[in-house]
Amino acid sequence: MLVRGVDSAFVVPDALVGAALAIGAVLPAGPAGRVLTSGSGAAAGVFSVATAEHVVHDESAVGSLVFALICAAMTGLLVRRAELPSRCPSLPPRAAESRAQAE
C-alpha cells in the first residue's frame, strides 16, 4: 500500500482528487476550468462510492452523501460556466477572452 498505517481503500483516490484540484487551482484560467471540472467529477465519484460503502455496512452515510452532492453540484456549475459564452452571446466576455479579442 502507498501509505502505511492507513487501512482504507480511499487513500489513493482521495490523494488523486486532491492533487487534481490543487493543480487546477494554480493553472491559468483556460486549462484550470477543465482540470477543476474533472477533479470535481472524480471527487463526486469517490464520495458516491464512500456513501455506498457506508450504506452497505449499515453506517451513517450523511456526511459522505453531502460531500458527494456538493461535488456533483460543483461539477454541474463548472460545466455550465464553460458553456455560457456560446449559449449566451449577450453576456459580457470573460477577461481573458476580451484580452484575446483586443489583440
Secondary structure as the mmCIF struct_conf table of DSSP 4:
data_model
#
loop_
_struct_conf.conf_type_id
_struct_conf.id
_struct_conf.beg_label_comp_id
_struct_conf.beg_label_asym_id
_struct_conf.beg_label_seq_id
_struct_conf.end_label_comp_id
_struct_conf.end_label_asym_id
_struct_conf.end_label_seq_id
BEND BEND1 VAL A 3 VAL A 3
TURN_TY1_P TURN_TY1_P1 ARG A 4 GLY A 5
TURN_TY1_P TURN_TY1_P2 ALA A 9 PHE A 10
HELX_RH_AL_P HELX_RH_AL_P1 VAL A 11 VAL A 26
BEND BEND2 LEU A 27 LEU A 27
HELX_RH_AL_P HELX_RH_AL_P2 ALA A 29 VAL A 56
TURN_TY1_P TURN_TY1_P3 HIS A 57 ASP A 58
HELX_RH_AL_P HELX_RH_AL_P3 VAL A 62 ARG A 87
TURN_TY1_P TURN_TY1_P4 PRO A 89 SER A 90
BEND BEND3 LEU A 91 LEU A 91
HELX_LH_PP_P HELX_LH_PP_P1 PRO A 92 ARG A 94
HELX_RH_AL_P HELX_RH_AL_P4 ALA A 95 ALA A 102
#
